[in-house]
């Protein structure tokens, strides 16, 4: 059993965070993930003007950014917009508490909120960088949230 911490590995990971963030912030901003989005693992950052909204990681940037911004996205694929719609619908009196996602998605009172939330996410700028290592992607996602204060990340499991 390996019981001694690998402080060197931890230090190397930590040292990689700031340069990665600088690279992400220097990446071009593009609305609706237009342009040449590669089919590679990476980290992406949505922003609304100068406000950082959401950071995510994925094994395939092209697929995941398309899922977030496609009008036909479902509660399985457009999860950011779905969670935004739950909050907005509840604020407008639509019952959301304890209702399964599929039921909510088919509720006409909820569907309008979901459609608007998907359009809102699609209007935001996105920046992304390739990051191959899944451990680095995971730690970097949380690091970006902490440093930039993205307001839509919760890291709560469901």
Secondary structure by P-SEA (a helix, b strand, c coil): cccccaaaaaaaaaaaaaaaaaaaaacccccccccccccccbbbbbbcccccccccccccaaaaaaaacccccccccaaaaaaaaaaaaaaaccccccccaaaaaacccaaaaaaaaaaaaaabbbbbbbbccaaaaaaaaaaaaaaacccccccccc
